Amino acid sequence: MKLWYQSYVDYENGAEYWDMLQPHLDAVSGPGTQVDIRGITPFDSYAHPLVEFRCAREMICNAIRAEREGYDAFIVGHFQDAGLYEARSVVDIPVIGLGEATMLWCCQMGQRLGIVTINPRFIPWFHHQIGKYGLRERVTGVHAMTFEPGQILGAYGDAAKAAEVKRLFEEQGRPLVAAGTDVLIPGGGIPMLLFSQFHDHQIDGAPVVNGIPIAVKMAEMAVGLKRLTGQGVSRVGDYTKAPNHIIEEFMTHPKGL
């Protein structure tokens, strides 16, 4: 089984992250599963919807490339999941979003979920995500630290900085738990992987969930179920498949100055 893991950071700007991410992906994937990381350049360095949409276009193109190159599934390794539905509408291989997969799994771990994102500008985006996934009654709070996406990369390989990010996360997570949150989700692959070094990470009894293994396992399961049943996503509604000529138009006509 071959999985394409789409990071929104490139190796040039996130070498420490990638060097920790690949062994983590290898460790959490099943026997016979190969997970290949691919990045985006320019990488997602600023918390803003415009950056999300720019990266989403490249991600969708890469999902098409992944299918054409023989990958069995495509993982959007970026919690914001920008372009997730559109990617599902252009390929027949499973497309798993880190944000969606994590939230859905955490619904089995507790009744009330909370997210701590890295930057306040992501809060409205997350509320749109939560609504799209029909989880407004389950994801009951979104708090934020004050990092740009690239800044947390400096905590990789630096124990003191990692501990400081953990402290700032817990500073935002503790009020959510006090208000009744059962499960806490770091709102991004970068903090998720950073916190994976803290075994059984909890805040006042509420687990802090690393969604990266969840996304990998959901991708493996989706591939396995498709092989068993022949079924993929619905082709009515949100995931109606685009015609081939429209897909080619999308791939070959980026608009620039």
Contacts in CASP RR format, 6 or more apart in sequence:
PFRMAT RR
TARGET T0000
AUTHOR 0000-0000-0000
METHOD contacts of the structure
MODEL  1
MKLWYQSYVDYENGAEYWDMLQPHLDAVSGPGTQVDIRGITPFDSYAHPL
VEFRCAREMICNAIRAEREGYDAFIVGHFQDAGLYEARSVVDIPVIGLGE
ATMLWCCQMGQRLGIVTINPRFIPWFHHQIGKYGLRERVTGVHAMTFEPG
QILGAYGDAAKAAEVKRLFEEQGRPLVAAGTDVLIPGGGIPMLLFSQFHD
HQIDGAPVVNGIPIAVKMAEMAVGLKRLTGQGVSRVGDYTKAPNHIIEEF
MTHPKGL
1 32 0 8 1.000
1 33 0 8 1.000
1 34 0 8 1.000
1 72 0 8 1.000
1 73 0 8 1.000
1 220 0 8 1.000
1 223 0 8 1.000
2 33 0 8 1.000
2 34 0 8 1.000
2 36 0 8 1.000
2 70 0 8 1.000
2 71 0 8 1.000
2 72 0 8 1.000
3 29 0 8 1.000
3 33 0 8 1.000
3 34 0 8 1.000
3 35 0 8 1.000
3 36 0 8 1.000
3 71 0 8 1.000
3 72 0 8 1.000
3 73 0 8 1.000
3 74 0 8 1.000
3 75 0 8 1.000
3 216 0 8 1.000
3 219 0 8 1.000
3 220 0 8 1.000
4 36 0 8 1.000
4 38 0 8 1.000
4 62 0 8 1.000
4 63 0 8 1.000
4 66 0 8 1.000
4 71 0 8 1.000
4 73 0 8 1.000
4 74 0 8 1.000
4 75 0 8 1.000
5 21 0 8 1.000
5 25 0 8 1.000
5 35 0 8 1.000
5 36 0 8 1.000
5 37 0 8 1.000
5 38 0 8 1.000
5 75 0 8 1.000
5 77 0 8 1.000
5 216 0 8 1.000
6 38 0 8 1.000
6 39 0 8 1.000
6 40 0 8 1.000
6 59 0 8 1.000
6 62 0 8 1.000
6 63 0 8 1.000
6 74 0 8 1.000
6 75 0 8 1.000
6 76 0 8 1.000
6 77 0 8 1.000
6 78 0 8 1.000
7 17 0 8 1.000
7 18 0 8 1.000
7 21 0 8 1.000
7 37 0 8 1.000
7 38 0 8 1.000
7 39 0 8 1.000
7 40 0 8 1.000
7 77 0 8 1.000
7 78 0 8 1.000
8 39 0 8 1.000
8 40 0 8 1.000
8 43 0 8 1.000
8 44 0 8 1.000
8 55 0 8 1.000
8 59 0 8 1.000
8 77 0 8 1.000
8 78 0 8 1.000
8 149 0 8 1.000
9 17 0 8 1.000
9 18 0 8 1.000
9 39 0 8 1.000
9 40 0 8 1.000
9 43 0 8 1.000
9 44 0 8 1.000
9 149 0 8 1.000
9 150 0 8 1.000
9 153 0 8 1.000
9 190 0 8 1.000
10 39 0 8 1.000
10 40 0 8 1.000
10 41 0 8 1.000
10 42 0 8 1.000
10 43 0 8 1.000
11 18 0 8 1.000
11 39 0 8 1.000
12 41 0 8 1.000
13 43 0 8 1.000
13 45 0 8 1.000
13 150 0 8 1.000
13 153 0 8 1.000
14 43 0 8 1.000
14 150 0 8 1.000
14 153 0 8 1.000
14 156 0 8 1.000
16 153 0 8 1.000
16 154 0 8 1.000
16 156 0 8 1.000
16 157 0 8 1.000
17 153 0 8 1.000
17 156 0 8 1.000
17 190 0 8 1.000
17 193 0 8 1.000
18 37 0 8 1.000
20 156 0 8 1.000
20 193 0 8 1.000
21 37 0 8 1.000
21 193 0 8 1.000
21 212 0 8 1.000
22 35 0 8 1.000
22 37 0 8 1.000
24 193 0 8 1.000
24 196 0 8 1.000
24 212 0 8 1.000
25 35 0 8 1.000
25 37 0 8 1.000
25 212 0 8 1.000
25 216 0 8 1.000
26 35 0 8 1.000
28 212 0 8 1.000
28 213 0 8 1.000
28 216 0 8 1.000
28 217 0 8 1.000
29 35 0 8 1.000
29 216 0 8 1.000
29 220 0 8 1.000
30 220 0 8 1.000
33 216 0 8 1.000
33 220 0 8 1.000
35 75 0 8 1.000
35 216 0 8 1.000
36 71 0 8 1.000
38 62 0 8 1.000
40 55 0 8 1.000
40 58 0 8 1.000
40 59 0 8 1.000
43 149 0 8 1.000
43 150 0 8 1.000
44 51 0 8 1.000
44 52 0 8 1.000
44 55 0 8 1.000
44 78 0 8 1.000
44 149 0 8 1.000
45 51 0 8 1.000
45 148 0 8 1.000
45 149 0 8 1.000
45 150 0 8 1.000
46 148 0 8 1.000
46 149 0 8 1.000
47 118 0 8 1.000
47 119 0 8 1.000
47 121 0 8 1.000
47 122 0 8 1.000
47 148 0 8 1.000
47 149 0 8 1.000
48 121 0 8 1.000
49 125 0 8 1.000
52 80 0 8 1.000
52 82 0 8 1.000
52 125 0 8 1.000
53 82 0 8 1.000
55 78 0 8 1.000
55 82 0 8 1.000
56 82 0 8 1.000
56 83 0 8 1.000
56 86 0 8 1.000
57 254 0 8 1.000
59 76 0 8 1.000
59 78 0 8 1.000
59 82 0 8 1.000
59 83 0 8 1.000
59 87 0 8 1.000
60 83 0 8 1.000
60 86 0 8 1.000
60 87 0 8 1.000
60 90 0 8 1.000
60 250 0 8 1.000
61 250 0 8 1.000
61 251 0 8 1.000
62 74 0 8 1.000
63 74 0 8 1.000
63 87 0 8 1.000
63 90 0 8 1.000
63 91 0 8 1.000
63 93 0 8 1.000
63 95 0 8 1.000
64 90 0 8 1.000
64 91 0 8 1.000
64 247 0 8 1.000
64 251 0 8 1.000
66 74 0 8 1.000
66 91 0 8 1.000
66 93 0 8 1.000
67 74 0 8 1.000
67 91 0 8 1.000
67 92 0 8 1.000
67 93 0 8 1.000
71 93 0 8 1.000
72 93 0 8 1.000
72 94 0 8 1.000
72 223 0 8 1.000
73 93 0 8 1.000
73 94 0 8 1.000
73 95 0 8 1.000
73 96 0 8 1.000
73 219 0 8 1.000
73 220 0 8 1.000
73 222 0 8 1.000
73 223 0 8 1.000
74 87 0 8 1.000
74 91 0 8 1.000
74 93 0 8 1.000
74 94 0 8 1.000
74 95 0 8 1.000
74 96 0 8 1.000
74 219 0 8 1.000
75 95 0 8 1.000
75 96 0 8 1.000
75 97 0 8 1.000
75 98 0 8 1.000
75 215 0 8 1.000
75 216 0 8 1.000
75 219 0 8 1.000
76 83 0 8 1.000
76 84 0 8 1.000
76 87 0 8 1.000
76 95 0 8 1.000
76 96 0 8 1.000
76 97 0 8 1.000
76 98 0 8 1.000
77 97 0 8 1.000
77 98 0 8 1.000
77 189 0 8 1.000
77 212 0 8 1.000
77 215 0 8 1.000
78 97 0 8 1.000
78 98 0 8 1.000
78 188 0 8 1.000
78 189 0 8 1.000
79 98 0 8 1.000
79 99 0 8 1.000
79 102 0 8 1.000
79 117 0 8 1.000
79 187 0 8 1.000
79 188 0 8 1.000
79 189 0 8 1.000
79 192 0 8 1.000
80 99 0 8 1.000
80 122 0 8 1.000
80 125 0 8 1.000
80 126 0 8 1.000
80 129 0 8 1.000
80 188 0 8 1.000
81 97 0 8 1.000
81 98 0 8 1.000
81 99 0 8 1.000
81 100 0 8 1.000
81 129 0 8 1.000
84 95 0 8 1.000
84 97 0 8 1.000
84 100 0 8 1.000
85 132 0 8 1.000
85 238 0 8 1.000
85 239 0 8 1.000
87 95 0 8 1.000
88 95 0 8 1.000
88 233 0 8 1.000
88 238 0 8 1.000
88 239 0 8 1.000
89 238 0 8 1.000
89 239 0 8 1.000
89 240 0 8 1.000
89 241 0 8 1.000
89 242 0 8 1.000
90 241 0 8 1.000
90 242 0 8 1.000
90 247 0 8 1.000
90 250 0 8 1.000
92 232 0 8 1.000
92 241 0 8 1.000
93 223 0 8 1.000
94 219 0 8 1.000
94 222 0 8 1.000
94 223 0 8 1.000
94 226 0 8 1.000
94 232 0 8 1.000
94 233 0 8 1.000
96 215 0 8 1.000
96 218 0 8 1.000
96 219 0 8 1.000
96 222 0 8 1.000
97 215 0 8 1.000
98 188 0 8 1.000
98 189 0 8 1.000
98 211 0 8 1.000
98 212 0 8 1.000
98 215 0 8 1.000
99 129 0 8 1.000
99 187 0 8 1.000
99 188 0 8 1.000
99 211 0 8 1.000
99 215 0 8 1.000
100 129 0 8 1.000
100 133 0 8 1.000
101 211 0 8 1.000
101 214 0 8 1.000
101 215 0 8 1.000
101 218 0 8 1.000
102 185 0 8 1.000
102 209 0 8 1.000
102 211 0 8 1.000
102 214 0 8 1.000
102 215 0 8 1.000
103 113 0 8 1.000
103 130 0 8 1.000
103 133 0 8 1.000
103 135 0 8 1.000
103 138 0 8 1.000
103 139 0 8 1.000
103 185 0 8 1.000
104 133 0 8 1.000
105 209 0 8 1.000
105 211 0 8 1.000
105 214 0 8 1.000
105 218 0 8 1.000
106 113 0 8 1.000
106 183 0 8 1.000
106 185 0 8 1.000
106 209 0 8 1.000
107 113 0 8 1.000
107 135 0 8 1.000
107 138 0 8 1.000
109 182 0 8 1.000
109 183 0 8 1.000
109 207 0 8 1.000
109 209 0 8 1.000
110 182 0 8 1.000
110 183 0 8 1.000
111 138 0 8 1.000
111 182 0 8 1.000
112 138 0 8 1.000
112 140 0 8 1.000
112 180 0 8 1.000
112 181 0 8 1.000
112 182 0 8 1.000
112 183 0 8 1.000
113 135 0 8 1.000
113 138 0 8 1.000
113 139 0 8 1.000
113 140 0 8 1.000
113 141 0 8 1.000
113 181 0 8 1.000
113 182 0 8 1.000
113 183 0 8 1.000
113 184 0 8 1.000
113 185 0 8 1.000
114 139 0 8 1.000
114 140 0 8 1.000
114 141 0 8 1.000
114 142 0 8 1.000
114 143 0 8 1.000
114 173 0 8 1.000
114 176 0 8 1.000
114 181 0 8 1.000
114 183 0 8 1.000
114 184 0 8 1.000
114 185 0 8 1.000
115 126 0 8 1.000
115 139 0 8 1.000
115 141 0 8 1.000
115 142 0 8 1.000
115 143 0 8 1.000
115 184 0 8 1.000
115 185 0 8 1.000
115 186 0 8 1.000
115 187 0 8 1.000
116 142 0 8 1.000
116 143 0 8 1.000
116 144 0 8 1.000
116 145 0 8 1.000
116 169 0 8 1.000
116 172 0 8 1.000
116 173 0 8 1.000
116 176 0 8 1.000
116 184 0 8 1.000
116 185 0 8 1.000
116 186 0 8 1.000
116 187 0 8 1.000
117 123 0 8 1.000
117 126 0 8 1.000
117 142 0 8 1.000
117 143 0 8 1.000
117 144 0 8 1.000
117 145 0 8 1.000
117 187 0 8 1.000
117 188 0 8 1.000
118 144 0 8 1.000
118 145 0 8 1.000
118 147 0 8 1.000
118 148 0 8 1.000
118 149 0 8 1.000
118 152 0 8 1.000
118 187 0 8 1.000
118 188 0 8 1.000
118 190 0 8 1.000
118 191 0 8 1.000
119 144 0 8 1.000
119 145 0 8 1.000
119 146 0 8 1.000
119 147 0 8 1.000
119 148 0 8 1.000
119 149 0 8 1.000
120 144 0 8 1.000
120 146 0 8 1.000
122 144 0 8 1.000
122 187 0 8 1.000
123 142 0 8 1.000
123 144 0 8 1.000
126 142 0 8 1.000
126 187 0 8 1.000
127 142 0 8 1.000
130 136 0 8 1.000
130 139 0 8 1.000
130 142 0 8 1.000
140 179 0 8 1.000
140 180 0 8 1.000
140 181 0 8 1.000
141 176 0 8 1.000
141 179 0 8 1.000
141 181 0 8 1.000
143 172 0 8 1.000
143 173 0 8 1.000
143 175 0 8 1.000
143 176 0 8 1.000
144 172 0 8 1.000
145 165 0 8 1.000
145 168 0 8 1.000
145 169 0 8 1.000
145 172 0 8 1.000
147 165 0 8 1.000
149 190 0 8 1.000
150 190 0 8 1.000
152 165 0 8 1.000
152 190 0 8 1.000
152 191 0 8 1.000
152 194 0 8 1.000
153 190 0 8 1.000
154 161 0 8 1.000
155 161 0 8 1.000
155 162 0 8 1.000
155 164 0 8 1.000
155 165 0 8 1.000
155 194 0 8 1.000
156 162 0 8 1.000
156 194 0 8 1.000
162 194 0 8 1.000
162 197 0 8 1.000
165 191 0 8 1.000
165 194 0 8 1.000
166 194 0 8 1.000
166 195 0 8 1.000
166 198 0 8 1.000
169 186 0 8 1.000
169 191 0 8 1.000
169 195 0 8 1.000
169 208 0 8 1.000
170 203 0 8 1.000
173 181 0 8 1.000
173 184 0 8 1.000
173 203 0 8 1.000
174 203 0 8 1.000
174 204 0 8 1.000
176 184 0 8 1.000
176 206 0 8 1.000
177 184 0 8 1.000
177 203 0 8 1.000
177 204 0 8 1.000
177 205 0 8 1.000
177 206 0 8 1.000
178 204 0 8 1.000
181 206 0 8 1.000
182 206 0 8 1.000
183 206 0 8 1.000
183 207 0 8 1.000
183 209 0 8 1.000
184 203 0 8 1.000
184 206 0 8 1.000
184 207 0 8 1.000
184 208 0 8 1.000
184 209 0 8 1.000
185 208 0 8 1.000
185 209 0 8 1.000
185 211 0 8 1.000
186 192 0 8 1.000
186 195 0 8 1.000
186 208 0 8 1.000
186 209 0 8 1.000
186 210 0 8 1.000
189 211 0 8 1.000
189 212 0 8 1.000
192 209 0 8 1.000
192 210 0 8 1.000
192 211 0 8 1.000
192 212 0 8 1.000
193 210 0 8 1.000
193 212 0 8 1.000
195 201 0 8 1.000
195 208 0 8 1.000
195 210 0 8 1.000
196 210 0 8 1.000
196 212 0 8 1.000
198 208 0 8 1.000
200 207 0 8 1.000
201 207 0 8 1.000
201 208 0 8 1.000
201 210 0 8 1.000
202 208 0 8 1.000
222 232 0 8 1.000
225 231 0 8 1.000
226 232 0 8 1.000
233 239 0 8 1.000
235 241 0 8 1.000
242 250 0 8 1.000
END
